[in-house]
Amino acid sequence: MPADHETYRSVARRRSFIGIFSIAAIGLGCYLYRDSLSLDQAVRVEQSVLARRDAKPVLTWVLFFLVYFLVAAFSIPGAALLTILAGWFFGLGWGVLGVSFASTLGATVAFLASRYFFRAGLEGYFGERKEKFHRHWQEHGKSYLFALRLVPVVPFFVINLLMGMLPIRVFTFAWVSQLGMLPGTALYVYAGSALPSLGTLQQEGWGGVFSFRILIAFSLLAAAPFVFKALTRRWAQALDEHAD
């Protein structure tokens, strides 16, 4: 049921490269514009943004929901950063609620587009990979989709498109996807909610950043893929033994 080890390593390398590139790009930007950037200015911008959120909380949340939905539906890079931002900006409860339903709705739209609009072209493009998904779906059913969502070794948009070509109900795809993505969503949002404001950084210095809560949050975030992968592997073994 789980994806092979090489696929997992390939995705991990790609994500590591994206992370390193993002950090390098941010560092380069800070260096190039160091004269126009200051913590005081950043704090003023932050306070202005937070004031607008507090003035119209429902509208702000709905706009964020729509942005995240579009990111998920069109597989635009940056979903992980948006998920962390949701925790920082809205807190754990509202952040998880928005990200969970927006990502599921976006995935479902991509699923429907694959089934009803792009199926002919995708059939030829994915070929053997689609047959592999179909075989695993027949063998394991909902558990296979749940495992793919829990341990995202296959890109988010690929799962949406391939599942759209399989004999799976739309409602089943939606609720299993949402349930499978929920643990990872909650961890990312929690990590974001643990981040301090720039105002805190200004007042307390770097000591306000490296708190015990942040240490716990990002430790859980780092350990989660390995824990989820181990659980999924044991689950797959149990299903195989039960089938025998």
C-alpha positions in Angstrom: 0.0 0.0 0.0 2.7 2.6 0.8 4.7 4.3 -1.9 8.2 2.8 -2.4 11.2 4.0 -0.6 12.8 5.7 -3.7 9.7 7.8 -4.2 9.8 8.9 -0.6 13.5 9.9 -0.9 12.9 11.7 -4.1 10.1 13.8 -2.6 12.2 14.5 0.5 15.1 15.7 -1.6 12.8 17.9 -3.6 11.3 19.4 -0.5 14.7 20.0 1.0 15.8 21.8 -2.1 12.7 24.0 -2.1 13.3 24.8 1.5 17.0 25.6 1.0 16.2 27.7 -2.1 13.5 29.6 -0.2 15.8 30.4 2.7 18.5 31.5 0.4 16.1 33.7 -1.6 14.8 35.3 1.6 18.4 35.9 2.8 19.4 37.4 -0.5 16.4 39.7 -0.5 17.1 40.9 3.1 20.7 41.6 2.1 19.9 43.5 -1.1 17.2 45.6 0.6 18.8 45.8 4.1 18.9 49.6 3.9 15.1 49.9 3.4 14.2 47.1 5.9 14.0 47.6 9.7 12.3 45.8 12.5 10.5 49.0 13.5 9.0 49.3 10.0 8.1 45.6 9.9 6.4 45.9 13.3 4.3 48.8 12.0 3.2 46.8 9.0 2.4 43.9 11.2 0.3 46.0 13.5 -1.6 47.5 10.6 -2.4 44.0 9.2 -3.5 42.7 12.6 -5.7 45.7 13.1 -7.5 45.1 9.9 -8.0 41.4 10.8 -9.4 42.5 14.2 -11.7 45.0 12.5 -13.2 42.5 10.1 -12.3 39.0 11.3 -15.0 37.1 9.4 -14.1 38.8 6.1 -10.4 38.3 6.6 -10.9 34.6 7.3 -13.1 34.1 4.3 -10.6 35.8 2.0 -7.8 33.6 3.4 -10.1 30.6 2.8 -10.6 31.6 -0.8 -6.9 32.1 -1.4 -6.0 28.8 0.1 -8.7 27.1 -1.9 -7.3 28.5 -5.1 -3.8 27.4 -4.1 -5.0 23.9 -3.5 -7.2 23.6 -6.6 -4.5 24.8 -8.9 -1.6 23.3 -7.0 0.2 26.6 -6.6 3.4 26.3 -4.6 3.4 27.7 -1.1 0.6 25.7 0.7 2.9 24.7 3.6 3.9 28.4 4.2 0.2 29.4 4.0 -0.7 26.7 6.5 1.9 28.0 9.0 0.7 31.5 8.3 -2.9 30.4 9.1 -1.8 29.3 12.6 0.1 32.6 13.2 -2.7 34.8 11.9 -5.9 33.0 13.1 -4.7 30.7 15.9 -5.0 26.9 16.1 -8.8 26.4 16.0 -9.7 28.8 13.2 -6.5 28.0 11.3 -7.1 24.3 11.2 -10.8 24.8 10.3 -9.9 27.1 7.3 -7.0 25.1 6.0 -8.7 21.7 6.4 -11.8 22.6 4.5 -10.1 24.8 1.9 -7.5 22.2 1.0 -10.2 19.5 0.8 -12.5 21.7 -1.4 -9.5 22.5 -3.6 -8.5 18.9 -3.9 -12.1 17.9 -4.8 -12.4 20.5 -7.5 -9.1 19.2 -9.1 -10.5 15.7 -8.7 -13.7 16.6 -10.6 -11.8 18.5 -13.3 -9.7 15.4 -13.8 -12.8 13.2 -14.1 -15.0 15.3 -16.3 -12.7 17.6 -18.3 -9.1 16.3 -18.6 -9.5 12.5 -18.3 -8.7 11.7 -21.9 -5.4 13.6 -21.9 -4.5 12.4 -18.4 -5.1 8.8 -19.3 -2.3 8.9 -21.8 0.0 11.0 -19.7 -0.1 8.9 -16.5 -0.4 5.5 -18.1 1.1 2.8 -15.9 1.0 5.0 -12.8 -2.8 5.2 -13.1 -3.0 1.4 -13.4 -0.8 1.2 -10.2 -3.1 3.5 -8.4 -6.1 1.5 -9.6 -4.6 -1.8 -8.5 -3.8 -0.4 -5.0 -7.3 1.1 -4.7 -8.9 -2.2 -5.6 -6.8 -4.0 -3.0 -7.0 -1.5 -0.1 -9.9 0.9 -0.9 -10.2 3.9 1.4 -7.1 2.9 3.3 -4.9 3.5 0.3 -6.2 7.1 -0.2 -5.9 7.7 3.5 -2.3 6.6 3.6 -1.4 8.8 0.6 -2.8 11.8 2.4 -1.3 11.0 5.7 2.2 10.5 4.2 2.4 12.8 1.2 5.1 10.9 -0.8 3.0 11.5 -3.9 2.5 15.2 -4.8 -0.9 16.6 -3.8 -2.1 17.4 -7.3 -1.0 14.0 -8.7 -3.2 12.3 -6.1 -6.2 14.5 -7.0 -5.8 13.9 -10.8 -5.2 10.2 -10.6 -8.0 9.5 -8.1 -10.3 11.4 -10.4 -9.8 8.6 -13.0 -10.7 5.8 -10.6 -14.1 4.4 -9.6 -14.3 6.4 -6.3 -17.3 8.5 -5.2 -16.7 12.2 -4.8 -17.9 12.3 -1.2 -15.7 9.4 -0.3 -12.7 11.1 -1.9 -13.5 14.3 0.0 -13.9 12.9 3.5 -11.1 10.4 3.4 -8.7 13.1 2.0 -9.8 15.6 4.7 -9.3 13.0 7.4 -5.9 11.9 6.1 -4.6 15.4 5.7 -5.9 16.6 9.1 -3.0 15.4 11.3 -0.4 17.2 9.1 -2.6 20.2 8.8 -2.9 20.5 12.6 0.8 20.2 13.1 1.7 22.9 10.6 -1.0 25.2 12.0 0.1 24.6 15.6 3.7 25.4 14.5 2.5 28.7 13.1 0.4 29.5 16.2 3.6 29.1 18.3 5.5 31.7 16.3 5.8 35.1 18.1 4.8 38.4 16.6 7.4 40.8 15.4 6.3 43.1 18.2 7.4 40.3 20.7 10.7 40.0 18.8 11.2 43.8 19.1 10.5 43.8 22.8 12.2 40.6 24.0 14.8 40.0 21.3 15.7 36.6 20.0 14.9 35.1 23.4 11.3 35.7 22.6 11.6 33.5 19.5 13.2 30.4 20.9 10.5 29.4 23.4 9.8 26.0 24.7 6.5 25.9 22.7 8.2 26.7 19.4 10.8 24.0 20.2 8.0 21.4 20.7 6.0 22.5 17.7 8.9 22.3 15.2 10.2 19.1 16.8 6.8 17.5 16.2 6.8 18.9 12.7 10.2 17.4 11.9 9.3 14.0 13.4 5.8 13.7 12.0 6.7 12.4 8.4 8.7 9.5 9.9 6.1 8.6 12.5 3.3 8.7 9.9 5.4 6.6 7.5 6.0 4.0 10.2 2.4 3.8 11.1 1.3 3.5 7.5 3.7 0.7 6.9 2.5 -1.2 9.9 -1.1 -0.6 8.8 -0.3 -1.9 5.3 1.3 -5.1 6.8 -1.7 -5.6 9.0 -4.0 -5.3 6.0 -1.9 -7.7 3.9 -1.9 -10.3 6.7 -5.7 -9.9 7.1 -6.1 -10.4 3.3 -4.1 -13.6 3.4 
